[in-house]
């Protein structure tokens, strides 16, 4: 990989989280031919264009931080946006809401991004600047979520942000965490996704397919949750595009 200097690097754990966003990029290509974890493209038109890279880091703090560390040996982004989905830890947070984590990155940058997201009413999306907790495993179900909220004081939960933010901070790079709520406080995630995640942090499709063949009653719930998550990620794509194009 040749050393390049993209304007903005956006991360998420799995490709589906940023699929609606990457579809907005022009001239999209893999940075390393044949390796689908790192993409580069152009956002915007005419003079209002931004050079953007997207990193799929894999699920979990360790693999995500390792993936990001390797990429940051090759590139020097002006801004890193740690993104993807998060689960609500309070009934105030609804599916599709955006959280800008107040416990990661510089407060001035968080405020700037909040201002961009809230400027105008065209998006119709609620944006929160609240604490985000990074857990070691999937947090699902109202009782567990309430317990995590009591113990951490967080507004939402994910599985990578803290480790990714530490990795970026060590290099002195501007960064912020911008995630979308994919499941509400009372939502149960339909599957224990940990058992389908490979050592590299990515989904084992054969393992998942085998499980669903033997547990077909799980399929309707999975389809509904996938649709819900996709709808939330459509909103995330709009917010990220707005932030990136407005960010000098």
C-alpha positions as CSV (number, residue, x, y, z in Angstrom):
1,X,0.0,0.0,0.0
2,X,1.4,3.4,-1.0
3,X,1.3,6.1,1.6
4,X,-1.6,8.4,0.9
5,X,-3.3,11.3,2.7
6,X,-7.1,11.0,2.6
7,X,-9.1,13.8,4.0
8,X,-11.3,11.7,6.2
9,X,-11.3,8.1,7.4
10,X,-14.6,6.5,8.5
11,X,-14.6,3.2,10.4
12,X,-17.3,0.6,11.3
13,X,-17.2,-3.0,12.4
14,X,-19.1,-4.7,9.5
15,X,-19.8,-3.6,5.9
16,X,-23.5,-3.5,6.3
17,X,-23.3,-0.6,8.8
18,X,-21.9,1.8,6.3
19,X,-23.4,0.2,3.1
20,X,-25.8,3.1,2.6
21,X,-22.9,5.6,3.1
22,X,-20.4,3.9,0.7
23,X,-23.1,3.9,-2.0
24,X,-22.8,7.7,-1.9
25,X,-19.1,7.6,-2.8
26,X,-17.9,8.0,-6.4
27,X,-14.9,6.2,-7.9
28,X,-15.1,3.7,-5.1
29,X,-12.3,1.2,-5.1
30,X,-10.3,-1.2,-2.8
31,X,-7.1,0.4,-1.6
32,X,-5.5,-3.0,-1.6
33,X,-6.6,-5.1,-4.6
34,X,-8.6,-8.1,-3.6
35,X,-8.8,-7.0,0.1
36,X,-12.3,-5.8,0.9
37,X,-11.7,-4.2,4.3
38,X,-10.4,-0.8,3.1
39,X,-12.1,1.3,0.4
40,X,-11.5,4.8,-1.0
41,X,-13.8,7.1,-2.9
42,X,-15.0,10.7,-3.4
43,X,-17.9,12.3,-1.7
44,X,-19.7,15.3,-3.2
45,X,-19.7,17.0,-6.5
46,X,-17.7,19.8,-8.1
47,X,-15.6,21.9,-5.7
48,X,-17.5,20.5,-2.7
49,X,-15.7,17.1,-2.8
50,X,-14.0,15.1,-0.1
51,X,-11.5,12.3,-0.3
52,X,-12.8,9.5,2.0
53,X,-11.6,6.1,3.1
54,X,-13.8,3.5,4.8
55,X,-12.3,0.9,7.1
56,X,-14.2,-2.3,8.1
57,X,-12.5,-3.1,11.3
58,X,-14.3,-6.3,12.4
59,X,-16.3,-6.8,15.6
60,X,-14.7,-6.4,19.0
61,X,-12.2,-4.0,20.6
62,X,-9.0,-6.0,20.0
63,X,-9.4,-6.8,16.3
64,X,-10.8,-3.4,15.5
65,X,-7.9,-1.5,17.2
66,X,-5.4,-3.8,15.5
67,X,-7.0,-3.2,12.1
68,X,-7.0,0.5,12.6
69,X,-3.4,0.6,13.8
70,X,-2.2,-1.1,10.6
71,X,-4.1,1.3,8.4
72,X,-2.7,4.4,10.3
73,X,0.8,3.2,9.6
74,X,0.0,3.9,5.9
75,X,-2.3,6.9,6.0
76,X,-2.5,10.3,7.8
77,X,-6.2,11.3,7.8
78,X,-7.2,14.8,8.9
79,X,-10.2,13.4,10.7
80,X,-11.2,9.9,11.8
81,X,-15.0,9.3,12.3
82,X,-15.6,6.1,14.3
83,X,-19.0,5.0,13.2
84,X,-21.5,2.2,12.9
85,X,-24.3,1.1,15.2
86,X,-25.0,1.2,18.9
87,X,-27.6,-0.1,21.3
88,X,-29.8,2.2,23.4
89,X,-29.4,2.1,27.2
90,X,-32.2,4.5,27.9
91,X,-35.8,4.8,26.7
92,X,-35.0,8.4,25.5
93,X,-33.0,6.9,22.7
94,X,-35.0,5.7,19.7
95,X,-33.9,3.5,16.8
96,X,-32.4,5.9,14.1
97,X,-31.2,8.5,16.6
98,X,-27.6,9.6,16.2
99,X,-25.2,9.7,19.2
100,X,-22.0,11.7,19.1
101,X,-20.0,10.3,22.0
102,X,-19.1,13.0,24.5
103,X,-16.5,10.8,26.2
104,X,-14.3,10.4,23.0
105,X,-12.4,13.1,21.1
106,X,-12.3,16.8,21.6
107,X,-15.3,18.6,22.9
108,X,-15.0,21.4,20.4
109,X,-15.1,18.9,17.5
110,X,-18.1,17.2,19.0
111,X,-19.9,20.5,19.3
112,X,-19.0,21.4,15.7
113,X,-20.4,18.1,14.4
114,X,-23.5,18.5,16.5
115,X,-24.0,21.9,14.9
116,X,-23.7,20.5,11.4
117,X,-26.1,17.7,12.1
118,X,-28.7,19.9,13.8
119,X,-28.4,22.7,11.2
120,X,-31.8,22.6,9.4
121,X,-34.6,20.1,9.8
122,X,-34.2,18.3,6.5
123,X,-32.8,15.1,8.1
124,X,-35.6,14.6,10.6
125,X,-33.2,12.7,13.0
126,X,-32.6,13.3,16.7
127,X,-28.9,13.8,17.6
128,X,-27.5,13.3,21.1
129,X,-24.2,14.3,22.6
130,X,-24.0,11.7,25.3
131,X,-21.6,9.1,26.9
132,X,-21.1,5.9,25.0
133,X,-20.0,2.6,26.7
134,X,-17.9,0.0,24.9
135,X,-18.7,-3.5,26.1
136,X,-16.8,-6.7,25.6
137,X,-19.8,-8.6,24.4
138,X,-23.3,-7.9,22.9
139,X,-25.6,-6.2,25.3
140,X,-29.2,-7.2,24.6
141,X,-32.5,-7.1,26.4
142,X,-34.0,-4.5,28.7
143,X,-32.7,-5.8,32.0
144,X,-29.1,-6.2,30.9
145,X,-29.2,-2.8,29.2
146,X,-30.6,-1.1,32.4
147,X,-27.9,-2.7,34.5
148,X,-25.1,-1.5,32.1
149,X,-26.7,2.0,32.2
150,X,-26.7,2.0,36.0
151,X,-23.1,0.8,36.1
152,X,-21.6,3.1,33.5
153,X,-24.0,6.1,33.2
154,X,-23.9,5.7,29.4
155,X,-26.6,6.6,26.9
156,X,-25.7,3.8,24.5
157,X,-23.4,0.8,24.0
158,X,-21.1,-0.6,21.3
159,X,-18.2,-3.0,21.1
160,X,-15.3,-1.0,19.5
161,X,-15.4,2.8,20.0
162,X,-13.2,3.1,23.1
163,X,-10.4,1.0,21.7
164,X,-10.5,2.8,18.3
165,X,-10.6,6.2,20.0
166,X,-7.5,5.3,22.1
167,X,-5.7,4.1,18.9
168,X,-6.4,7.4,17.1
169,X,-5.6,9.6,20.1
170,X,-2.1,8.0,20.5
171,X,-1.3,9.3,17.0
172,X,-2.6,12.8,17.8
173,X,-5.3,12.7,15.1
174,X,-8.6,14.5,15.3
175,X,-11.5,12.1,15.8
176,X,-15.1,11.7,16.9
177,X,-17.5,8.8,17.5
178,X,-20.7,9.1,15.4
179,X,-23.0,6.1,15.7
180,X,-26.7,5.3,15.1
181,X,-29.1,3.6,17.5
182,X,-29.9,0.3,15.9
183,X,-31.9,-1.3,18.8
184,X,-33.9,0.4,21.5
185,X,-33.9,-0.3,25.2
186,X,-36.5,-3.0,25.0
187,X,-35.3,-4.6,21.8
188,X,-33.8,-8.1,22.0
189,X,-31.1,-8.8,19.4
190,X,-32.5,-12.0,17.7
191,X,-29.2,-14.0,17.7
192,X,-26.1,-14.4,19.8
193,X,-23.9,-12.9,17.1
194,X,-20.7,-13.7,19.0
195,X,-20.9,-17.4,18.0
196,X,-20.9,-16.4,14.3
197,X,-17.9,-14.1,14.4
198,X,-14.6,-15.5,13.2
199,X,-11.3,-14.7,14.9
200,X,-10.7,-11.8,12.4
201,X,-13.9,-10.1,13.7
202,X,-16.0,-10.8,10.6
203,X,-19.2,-12.8,10.1
204,X,-19.0,-16.5,9.2
205,X,-21.8,-16.8,6.7
206,X,-21.6,-20.6,6.4
207,X,-21.8,-20.9,10.2
208,X,-24.8,-18.5,10.3
209,X,-26.5,-20.3,7.4
210,X,-26.1,-23.7,9.1
211,X,-27.6,-22.3,12.3
212,X,-30.6,-20.8,10.6
213,X,-31.2,-24.1,8.7
214,X,-31.5,-25.8,12.1
215,X,-33.4,-23.0,13.8
216,X,-35.7,-21.7,11.0
217,X,-38.1,-20.1,13.6
218,X,-35.3,-17.5,14.2
219,X,-35.4,-16.3,10.6
220,X,-38.4,-13.9,10.8
221,X,-36.9,-12.1,13.8
222,X,-33.6,-11.8,12.1
223,X,-35.2,-10.4,8.9
224,X,-37.1,-7.8,11.0
225,X,-34.0,-6.8,12.9
226,X,-32.0,-6.5,9.7
227,X,-34.6,-4.2,8.2
228,X,-34.6,-2.1,11.3
229,X,-30.9,-1.8,11.3
230,X,-30.7,-1.0,7.6
231,X,-33.3,1.8,8.1
232,X,-31.2,3.3,10.9
233,X,-28.0,3.1,8.8
234,X,-29.7,5.0,6.0
235,X,-30.1,7.9,8.4
236,X,-26.5,7.5,9.6
237,X,-25.3,7.8,6.0
238,X,-27.2,11.1,5.6
239,X,-25.7,12.5,8.7
240,X,-22.1,11.4,7.9
241,X,-22.4,12.9,4.4
242,X,-23.6,16.2,5.8
243,X,-20.8,16.2,8.4
244,X,-18.1,15.3,5.9
245,X,-19.1,17.8,3.2
246,X,-19.5,20.6,5.8
247,X,-16.2,19.8,7.5
248,X,-13.3,21.9,6.1
